Amino acid sequence: MSTSEIRTGLQLRSLVKGSGELELSLVNAAVPEPLADEVIIRVEATPINPSDLGLLFAAADPNTATASGKGAGTVLTARIPEEATWGIKARLDQSMLVGNEGAGIVVAAGSAAPAAALLGKTVATFGGGMYVQYHATQASRCVVLPPGTSPAEGAAIFINPMTALSMVDVMRREGHTALVHTAAASSLGQMLNRICLADNIGLVNIVRSRAQLELLRGMGAAHVCDSSATTFQQDLTEALQSTGATLAFDAIGGGTLASQILTGMESAINRSAKGYSRYGSATHKQVYLYGTLDTGPTVLKRNFGLAFGVGGWLLTQYLAKIGPAATAALQARVLAELKTTFACRYTREISLAEALQPELVALYSRRSTGGKYLINPARPMDASPDATVRPEPPLLS
Ligand SMILES: NC(=O)c1ccc[n+]([C@@H]2O[C@H](COP(=O)([O-])OP(=O)(O)OC[C@H]3O[C@@H](n4cnc5c(N)ncnc54)[C@H](OP(=O)(O)O)[C@@H]3O)[C@@H](O)[C@H]2O)c1
């Protein structure tokens, strides 16, 4: 099949102008004829993850956005504060594609056998540029979804599921026996909780409200610590002693939480210390900052000895490090447990044009518990948001 009947498709583009104005718009772009090893996917589902919001809005506050035009002609603009432009100079005046992962139907394929075999299949892929109606990619970057899986069910099989599984992989490879996770009521956190319960791994979940604590307890979590409670540091230390966790993945990044976790680990370890050491315990304690939910500085109050590490962590870099065979093993588990362990709930499915409506921007950019949105680029541009597509209500408002 060729793309001769599919000449153009809409693409959501994010542009930061040299003047400091952010502009989001839909561009009608030519759909290329696939090369021999390529396919064209009609994208039908692509999630809005926290990492997508960073590229989409740059340093602009989504709540200040205004829109003009209608449907496919909608243009959203927002101001980027002068002091925030230093980190985005490299992207000034470049119209950028957005959307890390998604799924859809292969509607055209190149002549090479692996590409041709995908024609008509429902596939998922990642690597950027998924907020488009038609996405061209190499066949080798596609994963065929199991029979009976819709694009919506397979749209988010890469980023959160692979990250949650990788956290457990890091724990084993780096010699730890249990884990700590922050912002633990997140979509990813709920997956990690299910993995740890199934694999009998100690997990200390840190959340920031009583409602989130109850949510995770209701999902079987044994250790949930609420950072808004006055007893937080004490609760955390108890949970750390009980699990023996010396490895944490922190999605928040800014503030003192990473420091409080290291302090709690050191206190828990010292409860069984044989004597005093002025350098602290010899047990290595590690926190990986893997998200930026709080963009402020990371503050370390160094009262946890010298056997510690604080570093950054990114899925793609980790998968490159462990190699294709280990990556494929993680991916196989995701596919096998797609509708259970790695199921992702969405609040709403919206069209590309609706993704540019300020009232919806204000909702999906909150990154709130149970508030994830799914873009369906195949959805008619003038459709109104349809909460009935996903019957489940948000877990928390
Ligand atoms: N490094 C990597 O390779 C990688 C890969 C995948 C995901 N991630 C990161 O993983 C995190 C979770 O992603 P997700 O898609 O699962 O998120 P999500 O479902 O959108 O949930 C976000 C969660 O973060 C909480 N939150 C938001 N701002 C917060 C803050 N300032 N302090 C504390 N909690 C806050 C929200 O709680 P409220 O309801 O209380 O706001 C909510 O529970 C994100 O930070 C994402 O960037 C990183």
The ligand as a Gaussian input file, in Angstrom:
#p B3LYP/6-31G(d) Opt

LIG

0 1
 N       13.497000       9.707000      34.133000
 C       12.726000       8.927000      33.384000
 O       13.214000       8.218000      32.506000
 C       11.240000       8.924000      33.608000
 C       10.457000       8.001000      32.919000
 C        9.075000       7.961000      33.175000
 C        8.496000       8.838000      34.089000
 N        9.313000       9.761000      34.713000
 C        8.750000      10.660000      35.739000
 O        7.908000       9.911000      36.589000
 C        7.018000      10.781000      37.243000
 C        5.628000      10.175000      37.294000
 O        5.080000      10.139000      35.971000
 P        3.545000       9.724000      35.780000
 O        3.217000       9.777000      34.336000
 O        3.302000       8.454000      36.495000
 O        2.826000      10.929000      36.560000
 P        1.283000      11.210000      36.811000
 O        0.484000       9.969000      36.689000
 O        0.924000      12.402000      36.009000
 O        1.258000      11.603000      38.364000
 C        2.005000      12.667000      38.863000
 C        2.018000      12.522000      40.385000
 O        2.961000      13.461000      40.925000
 C        2.354000      14.146000      42.007000
 N        2.955000      15.472000      42.045000
 C        2.883000      16.449000      41.111000
 N        3.630000      17.501000      41.479000
 C        4.197000      17.164000      42.669000
 C        5.076000      17.838000      43.566000
 N        5.551000      19.072000      43.294000
 N        5.438000      17.196000      44.708000
 C        4.972000      15.972000      44.987000
 N        4.149000      15.267000      44.181000
 C        3.772000      15.871000      43.034000
 C        0.859000      14.160000      41.716000
 O        0.173000      14.251000      42.951000
 P       -0.988000      15.356000      43.221000
 O       -2.277000      14.729000      42.757000
 O       -0.914000      15.562000      44.698000
 O       -0.610000      16.599000      42.437000
 C        0.688000      12.781000      41.052000
 O        0.486000      11.780000      42.037000
 C        7.116000      12.132000      36.496000
 O        7.911000      13.007000      37.241000
 C        7.838000      11.746000      35.213000
 O        8.555000      12.814000      34.645000
 C       10.654000       9.812000      34.492000

